[in-house]
Amino acid sequence: MSDTKETGLLSPEEAKHGKRLADEILGGLDRAILGQKTLTRLMVTALLARGHVLLEGLPGLGKTELVKALSKLLGLKFTRLQFTPDLLPGDVTGGHILEENEKGRQLVFHEGPVFTNLLLADEINRASPKTQSALLEAMQEKHVTVIGETRHLDVPFCVLATQNPIELEGTYPLPEAQLDRFLFKLNVQRLDRKTLERILTERRGGTPPELEEVTDRAGLRELFDLVDRVFLPSAVTAYIARLVDGTHPDSDLAPEAVRQYVRFGASPRAAIAIAESARAHALLAGKPGVGFEDVHAVASAAMAHRLTLDFSARLDGMDGPAVVSEVMKHVGELAEQLPNEVDDVVA
C-alpha cells in the first residue's frame, strides 16, 4: 500500500501535518488547564473523532474552564446551559411562541441553546431524567424534532457535559441510553501540590490566561478529513471487537471480573467509539495508521461508562475502568499474536 493517494489513505507527511494542526489546539488547552495533560489529550482526541464528552469531577477542578478554553481556541459558536432541577426539555431544544405579525397571530419557533457548535451542558446530572433525555436525538442524529418538525443542527455539533459525582446531594444518574451517546467519559482528577503552587504564583485569583483562536471551521474540516483517512488495520479491528466482546459475561473472552461484576457489557457503539477515537489518537501522534497502543490509550474512556455493573461491584470497590483493565489484560495476548499492519501503510 505504498501509494496512499490512490488508496485514499493518509501519507506520513499528511499525518505529520495533521499532528502540527492538532498540537496547536492541544497546546492552547495545556496553557489554560495546568497539570491535566492526559485529560486535555483525550479531549482533543474526542474532538477530532467528532464525539461528545462527559466530564466528571468534584466542583472547582476546572471542568467548565476546560470547555470554555476549547471554544475560544476553535472559534466556533459556543453556548452554555446550566442544568437545574427546574429545567424543562423545551429549555434545551427551543419551542414555539405565539407572536403577532402582519399575517396575524402565528406560532414562531425560537431556537434553544442546542442550536450551536459547542454546547456546554453544565452539571447535566442536576436536571431531571426527562430533561436530560431532550439531548438524546440531538447527540445521535444531529437534529431535533419539535411538534413533528425536524430541524437540523449546525455542523460541527458537540456536547461537552460536566457532572458532579452522583454521591453528591441533588444529582440524578444519567440514563444508560444517554451515557451510550457519549464517546468518552473522563474523570477530572484533583491537582498535585506543584500545580497548585503554579496556579497561586502565575494566576492571581485563579484567572485563566487569554487564549487566541488557533483554527476555524475550515481548519477543523481539514483535521476531520485527515482522521477519516487514518488506516485501521484488520488486526486492530479484530482486537477492538474482542475487547468489546470480552465485556459481556456470556462471552468466552470474558475474564472472571466481568463474569462476577458485569450485568450488561458494552454496546456496538463502544466498538465504533474505540475505532474512531483510536484513529484520532494516531493522528495526534503523527501516524498514518492505528496501532494497538492507540486502542489502549482510548479503550477505558470509551468503554467504562457503557458497562452496567452489578451492585456487588460497588461493595467490592470495583468500577468500570477497573473492569476494562481486566478485560484488556485478558485479551491482550492478541496484540502479540497478530501482526501490526500499520507498517504496510508507510512502506
N, C-alpha and C positions, 0 to 999 in steps of 0.2 A: 504494500500500500504506500509506495513512495510518492506517488503523485496525488497530493492532498487536494489540489484544486479540482481535479477531475472527480474525485470521490465526494467532495463537499466537506471533507474533514479539515480540522484545524492544522495548520502547519506550525512547526516550532516557533517560527518568527511571529506568527499571529498570536500564539499563546503568550509569548513574552510581551507583546504589545498590550494584550488584554490584562496581563498582570500589572503593567505600569498604570493603566487606567484605573483598575480596581484598587491599587495601592494608594492612589490619591484619596479615595473615599475612606479607606481604612486608616490612613494617616490622620485624616481630619477627626475621625471618631476617637482615635487614641489621644489626640490633643484635648478633646473635650471631656473624655472619661478616663481618668487616671486609674492605673492598676487593674484593668479589666481586659487585657489583650485577648484572652481566649473568647470572652463574650463578644467583643467587637468583631473578631474574625468570623464568628458564627453568624453574627448579624449581617455582615456583608455577604457571606455565603448565601444566606436566605434571600437577601435582596436580589442577587444575581440569578437565583433559582426561581424568582418570582413567587415566593411563598409568603404566607402570613406567619407572624411570630408572636408567641405568648411569653411574656417576661414575668417571672415570679420572684418575689423577694420582699423582705420587710421594708416598711416605709423609710425613705431617706437614703436609699442606696444608689440613686441616680437613674432609675428606670425611665422616668419621664424625660429627664435631661438627655438621655441617650437617643430617644426617639426624636426629640426636638433638634438635636445636633444633626441627625441623619437627614432631616427635611431641609435644613439650611444648606448642607453640602450638596444635595441633589437638585436644588432649585425647583422643586415640584410643589404643587398645591397641597397644603397641609391643613388638616382640621383636627382639633382636639375636642373630644366629647367625654365629659365627666360622667361616669356611670354611677347612679344613685338609686336607692330603693324605689323612688317615685318616678323613675324614668320609664316612659312608655315606648312601645315599638315605633309609633309614628314619630317620636322624637329622634329616632335614628334614621328612618327611611325618608321622612317627609310625608306630606299629605295634602289633601285638597282643602282649600279655604274658599268660602263663598265671597266673591268680590263683585262690586258694581263697576260696569264699564259701558261702552257705547252700545253694546248688544244686550244690555240689561244685566241681571244677576247671573253669574256663572261660577262654577267650581273651577278654581285655578290651582294647579299643582305647584307646591313650593318644595323645592329640593331640600332634603335633610342633610346632616353632616356627612352621610355616607357617600355623597357625590363629591369626591375628592380624589387625590392620588395617594396620599398617605393619611390614613385615619388612625389617630391615637385614641384607642379605647381605654381610657384611664380608669383603673380599678374596676375592670369589667365584672368581677365576681361580686360587686356590691349591688348590682341590679338583679331583678328577678329573672328566673329562667325564661319567662316569656319574652322579656326584652332582649336577653342575650340571644335568643333564637332568631331575632329580627336580622341578625347579621349572617345567618346561615346561607341564604340564597346569594347574597352579595359576595361572600367569600368563595363560594364554589362556582357560581355561574357568571359572576361579574355583571350582574344586573339585579334589579329589584322589581317586584310586581306589587302594585298598589291598586286596589279595586279593579283587578283584572287587566290592568295595563302595565306592560313591561317597559322599563326604562333602563338603558344601558349606562354603565358607569364609565368614568374616564379610564384611559389606559396610559400608564400602568395604574393598578389599584392594589394597595397593600394595607392590610390591617395589622397594626402593631399594638397589641393589647398588653396592659400591665395588670397584675393581680397580686393581692397580698395572700399569704398562706391561709388556707381555709380554716386553720385553727383560730384565727382572729375573729372577734365578735362582729356580727353583721355581714358575713360573707356567705355566698352560695356557690357550691361546686359547679363548674361548667358541665353541661350535659356531654356525654361521650360523643354524640354526633358532632358537636361543635369542636370539641378537642381534636377530633379527627381532621378537621379542616385546617388546623394549624400545622404548617410544615415543621416548625421547631417549637419546643417548649424549652426555654432557657432559664436556669436558676441564677439569679444575681447574688453573688457571694459578698460577704462583708469585706471591707478593705483591711489590709495589713497596716501595721504601725508606720512603716516608711511612707506608704501612700498617704496616710492621714497627715503626716508631717509635711509632705509636699503640698497638700491642699491648704493647710494652715499658713504655709510660707508663701505660696505662689498665688493663692486665690482668696483675697480678702472678702470675708462674708460668704465664701463659697461660690462667688460669681464665676461662671464658666468663661472661657476666652471667646472673643468674637471670631466667628468662622465665616469664611468666604465660600461661595459656590464653586465647586470643582468640576461639575458636569451638568448636563441638561438632558432634556428628553432624547435628543439625537445621540448623545454620548451613552445614555442608558440603552437605547435601542441597539447600538453597536455592541455593547457588552452582552446583551441578551442573545444577539446573533452569534457571538463567539462561544458562549456557553452552549448553545444548541448544537454547535459543530464539534464539541469535545467528544472524542471517541470513547464509547463504553464497551470494553472487550467482553466477549461471551463468557470468559472465565469469571469476570467480576459480576456479570449479570447472574450467573449461576450462584455465586457466593451470596449476593443480596437476597435471592429467592430462598436460599437455605436459611439465612439468618431470620427472615420473617417467618418462614415455616417453623423454625425452631422455637418460636414464642407460643406455639399452640400446644396445650397439654397432650393432645392425642397424636402429635407428630412423633415419628421415630427419631427425629433430631432433637427433641426437647430434653434439656438437662433436668436433673432432679428438682432444681429450684422452680422451674416452670411447672412441672407436674404437681408440685406441692402448693405453690402460691398463686398461679395464674388461673383465672376463670375463663377469660377470653383473650386470645392473642391479638397481635397487630393485624390491621386490615390491609387489603391490597394497596390502599393509599400510602401505607408505610413504605412499601417497596418502591413505589413511584417517587416518594419524597426522598428516600435514600439515593436513588439513581440520579435524580435531578440535582440535589444538593451536592452529591459527590462530583458531578460534572463542574459545578460552580467552584467547589473547593480545589479541584485540579487546576482550573484557570487561575485561581488566586496564587497557586504555586508555580504558575508559568508553564504548565504541562499541557500537551495536546490530547492526552488520554487519561482515563481514570485508572488509578491503581488501588490495590487493596487498602493502602494507608488512607486514602481519601474516604473510603467507606467507613473505616474505623473512626475517623475524625467526626463523622456526622451521624453515625448509627444511633447513638444513645439519644441525641437531641431529637431525632426524627421518630424514634420508636417508643421511648419510655412512657410518654404520656398517652400512647394509644393502647396500653395494656390495662385490662381490668383485673385488679388483684383481689384475691380472697381476703377476708377480714383478718385471717391469721397472719398475713404478711406484715401488717402493721404491728401486731403483737410481738412478732419476732424481729422487728426492726428492718424489714425487707421493703425496698421501694422499687419503682420502675427502673431507674438507672442500674441498680444492683442486679436486677433480673437480666437486663440486657447484657451486662458484663458477663454474667454466667453463660448466656447463650453464645456470645462471641468467643468465649474460651472453648466451649463445647464444639462449636462448628469451625473454629479457627484453623484446624488442620488442613482445611481445603485450600487455604492461601498458600500452603507449602506444596500441596499435591498438584495443583493446577498451574499451568504456565501463565505468566503475565503477558498478555498480547500487546501491551502498550508499546513495547519496543518495535513491533511491526509497523506502527504508525509513523514513527520518527525515522525509520530506516531509509 
